[in-house]
Each structure stands twice: as structure tokens, then as C-alpha cells.
Amino acid sequence: MRPSRARRIEHLIFQITLLGKAALGVVQLGAAAAIWMRVAEKAPAIAEWLVRAGLAENPSDFSPRGS
């Protein structure tokens, strides 16, 4: 016998939540690896590198939009 439409929808929702949990797990493993590799210690240098060009244009402007 073929499953009802409601059962198929329930199963689809279940599969989507499993994929979401898997994606969250991958993000958490990536964050743990970054912490283990001491990326947090390099964060200030990375942030400075990202904003260097904008601050070179206008050193007194700290807003991201330049307004």
C-alpha cells in the first residue's frame, strides 16, 4: 500500500532536519578545527588586513558604509 501524502511530507521534513543537523555538525567541526589551529590568535591581524584599504582612504571613518 502506498503511504499517504501526510506521511510523505512528514518524511521529507524529517530528511530536511537531518540535513540541517549534518550542516550544523560540519560548521561546529570547522569551528573546533579553527580553535585547535589557533586561528583566534590571528583574528586581529586578519581583521586589520580586511579593513586596511578602507581606513587608508579615510582613517577617521569607522562605519562600514562610509557615511
C-alpha positions as a LaTeX table, in Angstrom:
\begin{tabular}{lrrr}
\hline
Residue & $x$ (\AA) & $y$ (\AA) & $z$ (\AA) \\
\hline
Met1 & 0.00 & 0.00 & 0.00 \\
Arg2 & 1.23 & 3.49 & $-0.87$ \\
Pro3 & 1.99 & 5.87 & 2.04 \\
Ser4 & $-0.36$ & 8.79 & 2.48 \\
Arg5 & 0.52 & 12.31 & 1.43 \\
Ala6 & 0.87 & 13.41 & 5.06 \\
Arg7 & 3.35 & 10.57 & 5.72 \\
Arg8 & 5.45 & 11.58 & 2.71 \\
Ile9 & 5.51 & 15.21 & 3.88 \\
Glu10 & 6.49 & 14.13 & 7.40 \\
His11 & 9.32 & 12.05 & 5.99 \\
Leu12 & 10.52 & 14.93 & 3.81 \\
Ile13 & 10.56 & 17.26 & 6.83 \\
Phe14 & 12.48 & 14.60 & 8.77 \\
Gln15 & 15.08 & 14.35 & 6.00 \\
Ile16 & 15.45 & 18.13 & 5.82 \\
Thr17 & 16.04 & 18.33 & 9.57 \\
Leu18 & 18.67 & 15.59 & 9.29 \\
Leu19 & 20.46 & 17.58 & 6.59 \\
Gly20 & 20.26 & 20.69 & 8.78 \\
Lys21 & 21.77 & 18.83 & 11.72 \\
Ala22 & 24.52 & 17.49 & 9.49 \\
Ala23 & 25.31 & 21.01 & 8.24 \\
Leu24 & 25.42 & 22.29 & 11.82 \\
Gly25 & 27.80 & 19.48 & 12.73 \\
Val26 & 30.12 & 20.38 & 9.87 \\
Val27 & 30.13 & 24.03 & 10.97 \\
Gln28 & 30.87 & 23.01 & 14.56 \\
Leu29 & 33.72 & 20.74 & 13.45 \\
Gly30 & 35.14 & 23.57 & 11.35 \\
Ala31 & 34.96 & 25.95 & 14.31 \\
Ala32 & 36.65 & 23.38 & 16.55 \\
Ala33 & 39.41 & 22.87 & 13.98 \\
Ala34 & 39.90 & 26.65 & 13.73 \\
Ile35 & 40.19 & 26.90 & 17.51 \\
Trp36 & 42.58 & 23.96 & 17.60 \\
Met37 & 44.73 & 25.58 & 14.90 \\
Arg38 & 44.76 & 28.80 & 16.97 \\
Val39 & 43.03 & 30.90 & 14.33 \\
Ala40 & 41.59 & 33.08 & 17.11 \\
Glu41 & 45.08 & 34.37 & 17.88 \\
Lys42 & 45.38 & 35.52 & 14.27 \\
Ala43 & 41.94 & 37.20 & 14.20 \\
Pro44 & 43.19 & 40.75 & 14.97 \\
Ala45 & 45.70 & 40.57 & 12.11 \\
Ile46 & 43.04 & 39.20 & 9.75 \\
Ala47 & 40.59 & 41.96 & 10.75 \\
Glu48 & 43.26 & 44.62 & 10.26 \\
Trp49 & 44.06 & 43.22 & 6.81 \\
Leu50 & 40.36 & 43.32 & 5.86 \\
Val51 & 39.82 & 46.95 & 6.83 \\
Arg52 & 43.23 & 48.36 & 5.88 \\
Ala53 & 42.14 & 49.63 & 2.45 \\
Gly54 & 39.05 & 51.40 & 3.79 \\
Leu55 & 40.94 & 53.07 & 6.61 \\
Ala56 & 43.67 & 54.15 & 4.18 \\
Glu57 & 41.04 & 56.14 & 2.25 \\
Asn58 & 39.63 & 57.83 & 5.36 \\
Pro59 & 41.33 & 56.99 & 8.67 \\
Ser60 & 38.64 & 58.71 & 10.78 \\
Asp61 & 35.78 & 56.73 & 9.20 \\
Phe62 & 34.92 & 53.60 & 11.16 \\
Ser63 & 31.49 & 52.93 & 9.63 \\
Pro64 & 31.24 & 50.10 & 7.08 \\
Arg65 & 29.22 & 52.21 & 4.61 \\
Gly66 & 31.42 & 55.26 & 4.72 \\
Ser67 & 28.59 & 57.58 & 5.72 \\
\hline
\end{tabular}
